[in-house]
Amino acid sequence: MNNVEIEGGLANAPDFGFTKSGRAWARFTLAVSEVRWNARTSSEEISTTWVSCQAWGSQAEELMKDDPVRGEKLYVKGRLDQSEFQDSDGKTQRKTRVEIVVYQFTSRKARRAEPVPA
């Protein structure tokens, strides 16, 4: 079974685009933080994991319409996907992403209303 559920804040506004065949895509990074107790220092420490996410098709198009901005919180459900590529030195690198099936905003930033032209 390959299921992932996470919630985190957008590290930056998503990148959007279309493939040559016209299929929409969206890519973004979620900052997933948790507080852990450090027994050695007797203090709390915040640990952040940066999770790459990707949406395709209608999910990507919906995300574009939602116009997300940095810091907004999202819940995503999907599956892990790993791809391989060659870096500039010719070494094989791997990238793991969450392929989004469902997403939901858990907090949105207030937006200023656009001025109405006179």
N, CA, C and O atoms as CSV, one atom per row, in Angstrom:
chain,resi,resn,atom,element,x,y,z
A,1,MET,N,N,0.845,-1.173,0.000
A,1,MET,CA,C,0.000,0.000,0.000
A,1,MET,C,C,0.891,1.236,0.000
A,1,MET,O,O,1.851,1.305,0.767
A,2,ASN,N,N,0.588,2.200,-0.840
A,2,ASN,CA,C,1.381,3.414,-0.977
A,2,ASN,C,C,0.466,4.614,-0.749
A,2,ASN,O,O,-0.041,5.203,-1.704
A,3,ASN,N,N,0.256,4.974,0.513
A,3,ASN,CA,C,-0.598,6.114,0.883
A,3,ASN,C,C,0.169,7.039,1.804
A,3,ASN,O,O,0.893,6.594,2.694
A,4,VAL,N,N,0.001,8.338,1.579
A,4,VAL,CA,C,0.665,9.353,2.393
A,4,VAL,C,C,-0.358,10.425,2.735
A,4,VAL,O,O,-1.127,10.849,1.872
A,5,GLU,N,N,-0.373,10.863,3.982
A,5,GLU,CA,C,-1.196,11.988,4.418
A,5,GLU,C,C,-0.310,12.910,5.241
A,5,GLU,O,O,0.285,12.489,6.233
A,6,ILE,N,N,-0.225,14.166,4.827
A,6,ILE,CA,C,0.579,15.137,5.564
A,6,ILE,C,C,-0.119,16.492,5.570
A,6,ILE,O,O,-0.991,16.770,4.747
A,7,GLU,N,N,0.288,17.321,6.520
A,7,GLU,CA,C,-0.183,18.695,6.585
A,7,GLU,C,C,1.017,19.574,6.865
A,7,GLU,O,O,1.841,19.268,7.726
A,8,GLY,N,N,1.104,20.666,6.130
A,8,GLY,CA,C,2.228,21.572,6.330
A,8,GLY,C,C,1.961,22.909,5.677
A,8,GLY,O,O,0.920,23.125,5.056
A,9,GLY,N,N,2.922,23.800,5.830
A,9,GLY,CA,C,2.815,25.137,5.250
A,9,GLY,C,C,3.555,25.212,3.925
A,9,GLY,O,O,4.608,24.595,3.758
A,10,LEU,N,N,3.003,25.967,2.985
A,10,LEU,CA,C,3.667,26.149,1.696
A,10,LEU,C,C,4.971,26.906,1.889
A,10,LEU,O,O,4.984,28.000,2.454
A,11,ALA,N,N,6.065,26.325,1.419
A,11,ALA,CA,C,7.362,26.977,1.526
A,11,ALA,C,C,7.436,28.186,0.592
A,11,ALA,O,O,8.070,29.190,0.916
A,12,ASN,N,N,6.790,28.086,-0.556
A,12,ASN,CA,C,6.697,29.156,-1.547
A,12,ASN,C,C,5.419,28.948,-2.342
A,12,ASN,O,O,4.771,27.907,-2.229
A,13,ALA,N,N,5.061,29.938,-3.144
A,13,ALA,CA,C,3.917,29.751,-4.039
A,13,ALA,C,C,4.259,28.621,-5.014
A,13,ALA,O,O,5.406,28.522,-5.450
A,14,PRO,N,N,3.305,27.781,-5.359
A,14,PRO,CA,C,3.567,26.664,-6.279
A,14,PRO,C,C,4.002,27.127,-7.667
A,14,PRO,O,O,3.681,28.235,-8.096
A,15,ASP,N,N,4.731,26.266,-8.352
A,15,ASP,CA,C,5.038,26.446,-9.770
A,15,ASP,C,C,3.944,25.731,-10.543
A,15,ASP,O,O,3.545,24.620,-10.193
A,16,PHE,N,N,3.461,26.378,-11.596
A,16,PHE,CA,C,2.414,25.797,-12.428
A,16,PHE,C,C,2.880,25.746,-13.868
A,16,PHE,O,O,3.713,26.543,-14.299
A,17,GLY,N,N,2.330,24.793,-14.603
A,17,GLY,CA,C,2.646,24.722,-16.021
A,17,GLY,C,C,1.792,23.686,-16.714
A,17,GLY,O,O,0.893,23.088,-16.125
A,18,PHE,N,N,2.103,23.491,-17.992
A,18,PHE,CA,C,1.408,22.510,-18.812
A,18,PHE,C,C,2.432,21.709,-19.591
A,18,PHE,O,O,3.447,22.243,-20.039
A,19,THR,N,N,2.157,20.424,-19.747
A,19,THR,CA,C,3.015,19.581,-20.573
A,19,THR,C,C,2.775,19.944,-22.037
A,19,THR,O,O,1.845,20.686,-22.352
A,20,LYS,N,N,3.611,19.422,-22.927
A,20,LYS,CA,C,3.429,19.675,-24.364
A,20,LYS,C,C,2.070,19.192,-24.846
A,20,LYS,O,O,1.510,19.742,-25.794
A,21,SER,N,N,1.539,18.159,-24.189
A,21,SER,CA,C,0.230,17.635,-24.592
A,21,SER,C,C,-0.929,18.403,-23.951
A,21,SER,O,O,-2.092,18.087,-24.203
A,22,GLY,N,N,-0.619,19.417,-23.115
A,22,GLY,CA,C,-1.661,20.259,-22.531
A,22,GLY,C,C,-2.128,19.856,-21.144
A,22,GLY,O,O,-3.070,20.448,-20.618
A,23,ARG,N,N,-1.493,18.865,-20.542
A,23,ARG,CA,C,-1.881,18.431,-19.186
A,23,ARG,C,C,-1.278,19.376,-18.145
A,23,ARG,O,O,-0.079,19.657,-18.167
A,24,ALA,N,N,-2.122,19.861,-17.239
A,24,ALA,CA,C,-1.673,20.801,-16.207
A,24,ALA,C,C,-0.855,20.085,-15.133
A,24,ALA,O,O,-1.107,18.923,-14.816
A,25,TRP,N,N,0.141,20.808,-14.573
A,25,TRP,CA,C,0.900,20.293,-13.440
A,25,TRP,C,C,1.157,21.428,-12.450
A,25,TRP,O,O,1.181,22.604,-12.814
A,26,ALA,N,N,1.346,21.041,-11.195
A,26,ALA,CA,C,1.695,21.987,-10.134
A,26,ALA,C,C,2.722,21.314,-9.228
A,26,ALA,O,O,2.585,20.139,-8.888
A,27,ARG,N,N,3.738,22.058,-8.846
A,27,ARG,CA,C,4.766,21.541,-7.933
A,27,ARG,C,C,4.989,22.548,-6.816
A,27,ARG,O,O,5.022,23.758,-7.039
A,28,PHE,N,N,5.142,22.015,-5.607
A,28,PHE,CA,C,5.405,22.880,-4.464
A,28,PHE,C,C,6.041,22.062,-3.345
A,28,PHE,O,O,6.076,20.833,-3.389
A,29,THR,N,N,6.537,22.773,-2.349
A,29,THR,CA,C,7.162,22.146,-1.191
A,29,THR,C,C,6.377,22.514,0.049
A,29,THR,O,O,6.044,23.680,0.263
A,30,LEU,N,N,6.079,21.509,0.869
A,30,LEU,CA,C,5.437,21.737,2.162
A,30,LEU,C,C,6.481,21.647,3.268
A,30,LEU,O,O,7.332,20.756,3.261
A,31,ALA,N,N,6.410,22.567,4.208
A,31,ALA,CA,C,7.235,22.516,5.415
A,31,ALA,C,C,6.394,21.842,6.498
A,31,ALA,O,O,5.399,22.396,6.962
A,32,VAL,N,N,6.805,20.653,6.886
A,32,VAL,CA,C,6.071,19.877,7.888
A,32,VAL,C,C,6.904,19.903,9.169
A,32,VAL,O,O,7.989,19.324,9.223
A,33,SER,N,N,6.393,20.577,10.194
A,33,SER,CA,C,7.154,20.758,11.430
A,33,SER,C,C,6.533,19.995,12.580
A,33,SER,O,O,5.319,19.799,12.645
A,34,GLU,N,N,7.394,19.573,13.479
A,34,GLU,CA,C,6.930,18.942,14.714
A,34,GLU,C,C,7.866,19.352,15.845
A,34,GLU,O,O,9.050,19.618,15.636
A,35,VAL,N,N,7.302,19.395,17.041
A,35,VAL,CA,C,8.079,19.741,18.228
A,35,VAL,C,C,8.505,18.449,18.897
A,35,VAL,O,O,7.694,17.556,19.143
A,36,ARG,N,N,9.794,18.369,19.186
A,36,ARG,CA,C,10.350,17.181,19.849
A,36,ARG,C,C,11.054,17.617,21.130
A,36,ARG,O,O,11.609,18.712,21.218
A,37,TRP,N,N,11.014,16.742,22.101
A,37,TRP,CA,C,11.701,16.995,23.358
A,37,TRP,C,C,13.119,16.450,23.257
A,37,TRP,O,O,13.321,15.282,22.927
A,38,ASN,N,N,14.108,17.310,23.546
A,38,ASN,CA,C,15.504,16.900,23.555
A,38,ASN,C,C,15.902,16.655,25.001
A,38,ASN,O,O,16.086,17.601,25.767
A,39,ALA,N,N,16.034,15.387,25.376
A,39,ALA,CA,C,16.351,15.041,26.764
A,39,ALA,C,C,17.742,15.528,27.158
A,39,ALA,O,O,17.976,15.865,28.319
A,40,ARG,N,N,18.661,15.567,26.202
A,40,ARG,CA,C,20.030,15.994,26.496
A,40,ARG,C,C,20.085,17.458,26.913
A,40,ARG,O,O,20.821,17.822,27.831
A,41,THR,N,N,19.297,18.303,26.230
A,41,THR,CA,C,19.305,19.733,26.541
A,41,THR,C,C,18.115,20.154,27.397
A,41,THR,O,O,18.013,21.317,27.788
A,42,SER,N,N,17.209,19.211,27.692
A,42,SER,CA,C,15.988,19.490,28.460
A,42,SER,C,C,15.192,20.656,27.864
A,42,SER,O,O,14.745,21.558,28.573
A,43,SER,N,N,15.032,20.606,26.551
A,43,SER,CA,C,14.272,21.665,25.894
A,43,SER,C,C,13.546,21.110,24.666
A,43,SER,O,O,13.868,20.038,24.154
A,44,GLU,N,N,12.567,21.873,24.223
A,44,GLU,CA,C,11.852,21.502,23.013
A,44,GLU,C,C,12.621,21.997,21.796
A,44,GLU,O,O,13.228,23.068,21.822
A,45,GLU,N,N,12.587,21.215,20.745
A,45,GLU,CA,C,13.212,21.603,19.485
A,45,GLU,C,C,12.214,21.397,18.370
A,45,GLU,O,O,11.462,20.422,18.360
A,46,ILE,N,N,12.213,22.328,17.431
A,46,ILE,CA,C,11.342,22.193,16.273
A,46,ILE,C,C,12.137,21.535,15.149
A,46,ILE,O,O,13.226,21.979,14.785
A,47,SER,N,N,11.566,20.478,14.620
A,47,SER,CA,C,12.177,19.756,13.512
A,47,SER,C,C,11.279,19.939,12.287
A,47,SER,O,O,10.079,19.671,12.351
A,48,THR,N,N,11.858,20.393,11.175
A,48,THR,CA,C,11.087,20.622,9.957
A,48,THR,C,C,11.565,19.696,8.850
A,48,THR,O,O,12.763,19.582,8.590
A,49,THR,N,N,10.616,19.042,8.206
A,49,THR,CA,C,10.884,18.202,7.046
A,49,THR,C,C,10.293,18.897,5.832
A,49,THR,O,O,9.140,19.327,5.858
A,50,TRP,N,N,11.080,19.008,4.769
A,50,TRP,CA,C,10.642,19.662,3.536
A,50,TRP,C,C,10.182,18.572,2.575
A,50,TRP,O,O,10.970,17.713,2.178
A,51,VAL,N,N,8.900,18.609,2.202
A,51,VAL,CA,C,8.300,17.554,1.393
A,51,VAL,C,C,7.891,18.106,0.030
A,51,VAL,O,O,7.081,19.028,-0.057
A,52,SER,N,N,8.458,17.535,-1.036
A,52,SER,CA,C,8.095,17.926,-2.402
A,52,SER,C,C,6.768,17.280,-2.778
A,52,SER,O,O,6.545,16.097,-2.523
A,53,CYS,N,N,5.891,18.073,-3.388
A,53,CYS,CA,C,4.569,17.588,-3.792
A,53,CYS,C,C,4.315,17.962,-5.239
A,53,CYS,O,O,4.863,18.937,-5.753
A,54,GLN,N,N,3.478,17.170,-5.881
A,54,GLN,CA,C,3.137,17.415,-7.276
A,54,GLN,C,C,1.697,17.020,-7.536
A,54,GLN,O,O,1.226,15.985,-7.065
A,55,ALA,N,N,1.003,17.861,-8.294
A,55,ALA,CA,C,-0.381,17.574,-8.694
A,55,ALA,C,C,-0.443,17.595,-10.211
A,55,ALA,O,O,0.305,18.320,-10.868
A,56,TRP,N,N,-1.349,16.785,-10.759
A,56,TRP,CA,C,-1.521,16.687,-12.205
A,56,TRP,C,C,-2.984,16.905,-12.569
A,56,TRP,O,O,-3.873,16.720,-11.737
A,57,GLY,N,N,-3.227,17.295,-13.808
A,57,GLY,CA,C,-4.579,17.366,-14.356
A,57,GLY,C,C,-5.492,18.290,-13.589
A,57,GLY,O,O,-5.128,19.423,-13.273
A,58,SER,N,N,-6.695,17.795,-13.288
A,58,SER,CA,C,-7.713,18.638,-12.655
A,58,SER,C,C,-7.279,19.122,-11.268
A,58,SER,O,O,-7.632,20.230,-10.865
A,59,GLN,N,N,-6.516,18.302,-10.533
A,59,GLN,CA,C,-6.034,18.746,-9.209
A,59,GLN,C,C,-5.123,19.967,-9.374
A,59,GLN,O,O,-5.222,20.925,-8.607
A,60,ALA,N,N,-4.243,19.933,-10.368
A,60,ALA,CA,C,-3.333,21.060,-10.616
A,60,ALA,C,C,-4.118,22.295,-11.050
A,60,ALA,O,O,-3.817,23.408,-10.622
A,61,GLU,N,N,-5.133,22.094,-11.908
A,61,GLU,CA,C,-5.944,23.220,-12.369
A,61,GLU,C,C,-6.718,23.858,-11.220
A,61,GLU,O,O,-6.822,25.083,-11.148
A,62,GLU,N,N,-7.260,23.041,-10.322
A,62,GLU,CA,C,-7.967,23.571,-9.148
A,62,GLU,C,C,-7.015,24.360,-8.262
A,62,GLU,O,O,-7.363,25.428,-7.758
A,63,LEU,N,N,-5.816,23.828,-8.077
A,63,LEU,CA,C,-4.824,24.500,-7.248
A,63,LEU,C,C,-4.463,25.860,-7.858
A,63,LEU,O,O,-4.305,26.840,-7.130
A,64,MET,N,N,-4.333,25.924,-9.184
A,64,MET,CA,C,-4.059,27.200,-9.861
A,64,MET,C,C,-5.153,28.210,-9.552
A,64,MET,O,O,-4.862,29.367,-9.245
A,65,LYS,N,N,-6.415,27.783,-9.629
A,65,LYS,CA,C,-7.552,28.674,-9.371
A,65,LYS,C,C,-7.569,29.145,-7.920
A,65,LYS,O,O,-7.971,30.272,-7.633
A,66,ASP,N,N,-7.128,28.270,-7.000
A,66,ASP,CA,C,-7.114,28.625,-5.576
A,66,ASP,C,C,-6.054,29.662,-5.248
A,66,ASP,O,O,-6.115,30.287,-4.189
A,67,ASP,N,N,-5.076,29.860,-6.139
A,67,ASP,CA,C,-4.035,30.877,-5.995
A,67,ASP,C,C,-3.352,30.848,-4.616
A,67,ASP,O,O,-3.380,31.843,-3.892
A,68,PRO,N,N,-2.745,29.718,-4.255
A,68,PRO,CA,C,-2.109,29.622,-2.936
A,68,PRO,C,C,-0.855,30.486,-2.827
A,68,PRO,O,O,-0.165,30.735,-3.816
A,69,VAL,N,N,-0.577,30.935,-1.605
A,69,VAL,CA,C,0.609,31.748,-1.338
A,69,VAL,C,C,1.428,31.126,-0.207
A,69,VAL,O,O,0.948,30.284,0.552
A,70,ARG,N,N,2.664,31.566,-0.127
A,70,ARG,CA,C,3.595,31.067,0.887
A,70,ARG,C,C,2.980,31.171,2.279
A,70,ARG,O,O,2.369,32.180,2.632
A,71,GLY,N,N,3.156,30.103,3.065
A,71,GLY,CA,C,2.715,30.113,4.450
A,71,GLY,C,C,1.334,29.531,4.677
A,71,GLY,O,O,0.997,29.160,5.801
A,72,GLU,N,N,0.522,29.445,3.619
A,72,GLU,CA,C,-0.792,28.840,3.806
A,72,GLU,C,C,-0.631,27.355,4.081
A,72,GLU,O,O,0.271,26.703,3.556
A,73,LYS,N,N,-1.523,26.831,4.915
A,73,LYS,CA,C,-1.430,25.429,5.335
A,73,LYS,C,C,-2.309,24.554,4.455
A,73,LYS,O,O,-3.449,24.892,4.136
A,74,LEU,N,N,-1.735,23.411,4.073
A,74,LEU,CA,C,-2.452,22.453,3.244
A,74,LEU,C,C,-2.364,21.066,3.846
A,74,LEU,O,O,-1.341,20.668,4.403
A,75,TYR,N,N,-3.465,20.341,3.720
A,75,TYR,CA,C,-3.500,18.906,4.000
A,75,TYR,C,C,-3.472,18.237,2.642
A,75,TYR,O,O,-4.269,18.580,1.769
A,76,VAL,N,N,-2.568,17.289,2.446
A,76,VAL,CA,C,-2.528,16.551,1.183
A,76,VAL,C,C,-2.558,15.059,1.453
A,76,VAL,O,O,-2.002,14.566,2.435
A,77,LYS,N,N,-3.222,14.360,0.555
A,77,LYS,CA,C,-3.267,12.907,0.593
A,77,LYS,C,C,-2.844,12.439,-0.793
A,77,LYS,O,O,-3.294,12.976,-1.805
A,78,GLY,N,N,-1.986,11.445,-0.829
A,78,GLY,CA,C,-1.509,10.973,-2.115
A,78,GLY,C,C,-0.662,9.728,-1.972
A,78,GLY,O,O,-0.844,8.922,-1.059
A,79,ARG,N,N,0.274,9.594,-2.906
A,79,ARG,CA,C,1.166,8.441,-2.899
A,79,ARG,C,C,2.584,8.923,-3.155
A,79,ARG,O,O,2.797,9.962,-3.780
A,80,LEU,N,N,3.552,8.156,-2.664
A,80,LEU,CA,C,4.952,8.486,-2.908
A,80,LEU,C,C,5.343,8.061,-4.313
A,80,LEU,O,O,4.953,6.994,-4.787
A,81,ASP,N,N,6.122,8.915,-4.973
A,81,ASP,CA,C,6.625,8.617,-6.308
A,81,ASP,C,C,8.102,8.998,-6.331
A,81,ASP,O,O,8.481,10.066,-5.853
A,82,GLN,N,N,8.927,8.125,-6.886
A,82,GLN,CA,C,10.356,8.400,-6.956
A,82,GLN,C,C,10.805,8.394,-8.413
A,82,GLN,O,O,10.488,7.476,-9.169
A,83,SER,N,N,11.544,9.428,-8.793
A,83,SER,CA,C,12.078,9.499,-10.154
A,83,SER,C,C,13.594,9.580,-10.078
A,83,SER,O,O,14.162,9.975,-9.060
A,84,GLU,N,N,14.235,9.201,-11.169
A,84,GLU,CA,C,15.693,9.267,-11.270
A,84,GLU,C,C,16.073,10.221,-12.388
A,84,GLU,O,O,15.364,10.346,-13.387
A,85,PHE,N,N,17.215,10.899,-12.203
A,85,PHE,CA,C,17.735,11.786,-13.240
A,85,PHE,C,C,19.250,11.859,-13.100
A,85,PHE,O,O,19.810,11.476,-12.073
A,86,GLN,N,N,19.897,12.351,-14.137
A,86,GLN,CA,C,21.348,12.536,-14.131
A,86,GLN,C,C,21.654,13.985,-13.777
A,86,GLN,O,O,21.113,14.903,-14.394
A,87,ASP,N,N,22.524,14.198,-12.782
A,87,ASP,CA,C,22.897,15.571,-12.445
A,87,ASP,C,C,23.970,16.054,-13.421
A,87,ASP,O,O,24.350,15.325,-14.336
A,88,SER,N,N,24.453,17.270,-13.228
A,88,SER,CA,C,25.434,17.860,-14.149
A,88,SER,C,C,26.764,17.115,-14.152
A,88,SER,O,O,27.538,17.240,-15.101
A,89,ASP,N,N,27.042,16.335,-13.093
A,89,ASP,CA,C,28.265,15.535,-13.026
A,89,ASP,C,C,28.062,14.134,-13.586
A,89,ASP,O,O,28.985,13.320,-13.567
A,90,GLY,N,N,26.854,13.843,-14.089
A,90,GLY,CA,C,26.568,12.530,-14.655
A,90,GLY,C,C,26.190,11.480,-13.625
A,90,GLY,O,O,26.054,10.304,-13.959
A,91,LYS,N,N,26.019,11.893,-12.377
A,91,LYS,CA,C,25.630,10.953,-11.324
A,91,LYS,C,C,24.117,10.805,-11.286
A,91,LYS,O,O,23.382,11.764,-11.520
A,92,THR,N,N,23.663,9.597,-10.990
A,92,THR,CA,C,22.232,9.351,-10.878
A,92,THR,C,C,21.721,9.874,-9.547
A,92,THR,O,O,22.250,9.533,-8.489
A,93,GLN,N,N,20.689,10.703,-9.611
A,93,GLN,CA,C,20.059,11.254,-8.419
A,93,GLN,C,C,18.611,10.765,-8.375
A,93,GLN,O,O,18.022,10.431,-9.403
A,94,ARG,N,N,18.060,10.730,-7.183
A,94,ARG,CA,C,16.665,10.326,-7.011
A,94,ARG,C,C,15.896,11.445,-6.324
A,94,ARG,O,O,16.417,12.120,-5.436
A,95,LYS,N,N,14.665,11.630,-6.742
A,95,LYS,CA,C,13.789,12.633,-6.151
A,95,LYS,C,C,12.503,11.933,-5.741
A,95,LYS,O,O,11.871,11.257,-6.554
A,96,THR,N,N,12.115,12.095,-4.477
A,96,THR,CA,C,10.867,11.509,-3.987
A,96,THR,C,C,9.866,12.637,-3.786
A,96,THR,O,O,10.174,13.657,-3.170
A,97,ARG,N,N,8.660,12.438,-4.316
A,97,ARG,CA,C,7.589,13.433,-4.206
A,97,ARG,C,C,6.312,12.746,-3.754
A,97,ARG,O,O,6.156,11.531,-3.871
A,98,VAL,N,N,5.401,13.563,-3.234
A,98,VAL,CA,C,4.049,13.094,-2.979
A,98,VAL,C,C,3.219,13.486,-4.202
A,98,VAL,O,O,3.088,14.668,-4.522
A,99,GLU,N,N,2.666,12.488,-4.874
A,99,GLU,CA,C,1.738,12.720,-5.986
A,99,GLU,C,C,0.358,12.901,-5.363
A,99,GLU,O,O,-0.192,11.966,-4.781
A,100,ILE,N,N,-0.193,14.090,-5.484
A,100,ILE,CA,C,-1.416,14.445,-4.767
A,100,ILE,C,C,-2.657,13.832,-5.417
A,100,ILE,O,O,-2.850,13.893,-6.631
A,101,VAL,N,N,-3.485,13.242,-4.560
A,101,VAL,CA,C,-4.790,12.733,-4.969
A,101,VAL,C,C,-5.877,13.694,-4.487
A,101,VAL,O,O,-6.825,13.991,-5.213
A,102,VAL,N,N,-5.724,14.177,-3.245
A,102,VAL,CA,C,-6.689,15.089,-2.624
A,102,VAL,C,C,-5.903,16.141,-1.848
A,102,VAL,O,O,-4.883,15.833,-1.230
A,103,TYR,N,N,-6.380,17.373,-1.882
A,103,TYR,CA,C,-5.791,18.406,-1.031
A,103,TYR,C,C,-6.894,19.272,-0.459
A,103,TYR,O,O,-7.992,19.358,-1.009
A,104,GLN,N,N,-6.578,19.916,0.664
A,104,GLN,CA,C,-7.530,20.834,1.294
A,104,GLN,C,C,-6.738,21.873,2.072
A,104,GLN,O,O,-5.791,21.538,2.784
A,105,PHE,N,N,-7.128,23.128,1.935
A,105,PHE,CA,C,-6.492,24.175,2.724
A,105,PHE,C,C,-6.986,24.059,4.155
A,105,PHE,O,O,-8.183,23.896,4.393
A,106,THR,N,N,-6.057,24.143,5.116
A,106,THR,CA,C,-6.446,24.132,6.524
A,106,THR,C,C,-6.311,25.524,7.128
A,106,THR,O,O,-6.821,25.777,8.220
A,107,SER,N,N,-5.631,26.429,6.429
A,107,SER,CA,C,-5.633,27.850,6.792
A,107,SER,C,C,-5.250,28.650,5.556
A,107,SER,O,O,-4.393,28.244,4.771
A,108,ARG,N,N,-5.902,29.791,5.404
A,108,ARG,CA,C,-5.636,30.681,4.275
A,108,ARG,C,C,-5.248,32.043,4.815
A,108,ARG,O,O,-5.700,32.442,5.888
A,109,LYS,N,N,-4.419,32.752,4.082
A,109,LYS,CA,C,-4.060,34.108,4.462
A,109,LYS,C,C,-5.131,35.063,3.956
A,109,LYS,O,O,-5.730,34.860,2.900
A,110,ALA,N,N,-5.350,36.105,4.737
A,110,ALA,CA,C,-6.310,37.136,4.317
A,110,ALA,C,C,-5.784,37.816,3.065
A,110,ALA,O,O,-4.591,38.093,2.943
A,111,ARG,N,N,-6.688,38.077,2.147
A,111,ARG,CA,C,-6.305,38.746,0.885
A,111,ARG,C,C,-6.935,40.122,0.847
A,111,ARG,O,O,-8.056,40.326,1.313
A,112,ARG,N,N,-6.193,41.063,0.284
A,112,ARG,CA,C,-6.750,42.389,0.073
A,112,ARG,C,C,-7.673,42.341,-1.131
A,112,ARG,O,O,-7.389,41.674,-2.126
A,113,ALA,N,N,-8.754,43.043,-1.027
A,113,ALA,CA,C,-9.677,43.131,-2.155
A,113,ALA,C,C,-9.018,43.979,-3.252
A,113,ALA,O,O,-8.359,44.980,-2.973
A,114,GLU,N,N,-9.212,43.555,-4.489
A,114,GLU,CA,C,-8.706,44.335,-5.622
A,114,GLU,C,C,-9.490,45.627,-5.710
A,114,GLU,O,O,-10.709,45.622,-5.537
A,115,PRO,N,N,-8.806,46.753,-5.981
A,115,PRO,CA,C,-9.549,48.010,-6.119
A,115,PRO,C,C,-10.462,47.940,-7.345
A,115,PRO,O,O,-10.101,47.383,-8.382
A,116,VAL,N,N,-11.621,48.506,-7.199
A,116,VAL,CA,C,-12.577,48.526,-8.295
A,116,VAL,C,C,-12.267,49.746,-9.156
A,116,VAL,O,O,-12.192,50.864,-8.646
A,117,PRO,N,N,-12.083,49.531,-10.480
A,117,PRO,CA,C,-11.786,50.698,-11.344
A,117,PRO,C,C,-12.935,51.685,-11.347
A,117,PRO,O,O,-14.104,51.303,-11.304
A,118,ALA,N,N,-12.588,52.951,-11.397
A,118,ALA,CA,C,-13.612,54.006,-11.392
A,118,ALA,C,C,-14.266,54.165,-12.733
A,118,ALA,O,O,-15.147,55.010,-12.893
